[in-house]
């Protein structure tokens, strides 16, 4: 998939490079074509991921497996691993640096990026039955004003950070005492379908106008 005239993975690779934060930028994929493109764009992809490449494996499974592959391939050990999902192309190099600074400051083993819900207030969420009758997920909040409800946050795949040993031990970024780190909605956009792509393109245009104003 392309995004704004560039392979979507290219935005993540460039942000990682521009952050100046990494000893290695590894693209984990089971697709030889993606591996070739990633290498051309400045990342490393010397091996393919033959496990956890299906639609049911978690991102934590894929990253943990790739961490083991990298350690074996290069004969290295790592202190910190940062997972940057390629379908979050609007996270910036500054977002990466700020997230790493927060991670190092609080000294937790796991940190997951998130964004704050705005007008899409989850406290008023409902499910619908076959006759379109609503059932509130949070009935206690149904009649509350939005400004009286606590802020709520949604995880984003933009920047997940863990101490490498802890990730290998627990097998998930949602390990013990994990914390969230807030990004802007703009930086957190996750592109999974055509509507997401349209939304991200609109935000990109707004960002470009703002940066050139």
N, C-alpha and C positions, 0 to 999 in steps of 0.2 A: 504494500500500500504506500502511496505517495501522500505527502502533506505539504501544501504550499510549495510545490515544485521540487521537493527533495524526498528521497526514501524516508519513510517515517522514522526508521531506526537511526537515520543520520542526525536527527535533532538531539537524540539522547547521547549519541557518541560525541557530538560536538560540545554539548554542555559538559560532559564528563571531562573532555580534554581541556576546555576553557577554564574549568574550575581549578585546575592545577593541584588536585587533591589526591591523585591516585598513582600508585606505583605501577599498577597494571589495569588496563581497561579491557575486560574479557567479555566477549559476546557469546552467550551460551545458546546454541541452536542445534536442531537436528536436520537443518536444511543447508546443503552445500552452497546453494546460491546466496542465501543470507550470510553465510560465513565469508564468502568471497567479497560481497558488497561491504561487509563490516570491515574487513581487512583494508579494502580500498579507501574507506573513510577514516582510517586511522586507529581502529581498534585491533585487538588480537582475537583470533578464532582458530587456533591450531588444531582443535579436535571438535568432534561433534558430540552432542548429548544423545546417547542411545537409550537412556532411561528417563522416565518422567517427562515424556514428550507428547503425551496424549492429552485429550481435552478434560481429563478428570484429575490429573495431578495438580497439586498446588504449586504456587510460585516458590514457596519455601522449599518444597521437595526438589524442584529444579535447581534452585540456587545452592542448596546444601550438596547435592550431587556434583554440581559443577565446581564447587569449592574443593571437594575431594579430588576431582579430576585435575584441577589446576595444581594442587599441592603435589600430586604424584607426577604430573607431567614436568613441572619445573623444579621439583625437589625443594619446594619452599614451604614455609609456614607463614600464616598471616595473622595480624592482630585484629583487623577490622574488615568487615565485608559490607559493601553497599550495593543494594539491589535497586537498579533503575529500570523500571519496566518501559519497554520501547513504545507502548501505546499511550504514554504520557509525555508527548513531545514538547509541551509548553513549560515544563519545569526548566529553570535556568541554571547557569553555572553559579550564580549568586545564591539561589535556593540550596544548591548542593553544599556550598561552603557554609552557609548559615546553619543548615541542618547538622552538619558535622561538628560545628562549634557547639551547638546545643547538646549534642550527644556526648561530647568530651567534657562539657561543663558539669552535667548532672551525673555522669559516671554510671549510667544504667547499661544493662547488657543488650537491650533491645529498644529500638525507637522506630515508630511507624508514622509516616506522614498522613495528615488529615486536612480537611477543610471544614469551615463552619457553615452549617446550613443557614440560608438566608430566607428568601421568600418561600422556598419549598419547605415549609415547616413540618417536620416529621411528627410533631406532637399531635397534629390533626389528621394523621394518616388513618385510612379506613381500608378494610377489605370489602369486596362486594360478593354477594351470593348470586345464584343463577338468575334471580329476579332483580338484580341491581340494588338490593337493599344493603345499606352500609352498616358495617360494624366497626366501631372505633378500636384502634389498637391501644390507645391511651384514653379511655373514657373519662378519666379524672381531669384531663386537660381540655376536653372538648369545648367547654364554655369559657375558657380562659383567654385573655388577650395575649397576643404574641409577645408583647413587651413584658408580660408577667411570667413568662415561661423561661426556664433556664436555657442557656445556649446548648445546642447539640451539634455533634461533629460526626463526620463520615470518613472512614479511612480511604486513602488514595494510594495507588501503587507507584506514585512518583518517586519517593525516596524512602527506602527501608534500610535501616542500619543495624548491625549487630556485631558484638564481639565474636570473632570467628570460632573460638573454642566453644562458646555458649551455643552458637547456632548449630554446630556439629553435634553437641551433646543433646539438645532438645529438639532439633529437627524442624523448628519453626521460628519465625520472627515474633510470633505471639507467645514468646517464652515468659517465664516468671517475671513479674513486675515490669512488663513492657510499658512504655510510655508513648504518648502521641505527641507529634510536633506539628503545629499548624502551618500550612501554606495558604496562599490565596486560592480562591476558586479557580482563577485563571491558570495558575501553575499546576493545579491538581487535575485538570481535565483528562479523563480517561476515554480514549477512542476505541469503542467496541463495535459500533455500527455506523450506518450512513448519517443518522441524525446526530450522533456524537461528532462526526467529522464536520458536519455543517456548523455545529455550535462552536467547535474549536477554531474553524476558519474565521468565523465572525469575531471571536475574541482576539485572534491573531491580528486581524485588520485593525481592531481598536487599539491593541498594543502598539502596532506599527505607527499609527497616527499619533498616539500619545508620545512615543519615543522621538518622533520627528517634529513635534510641536515646540 
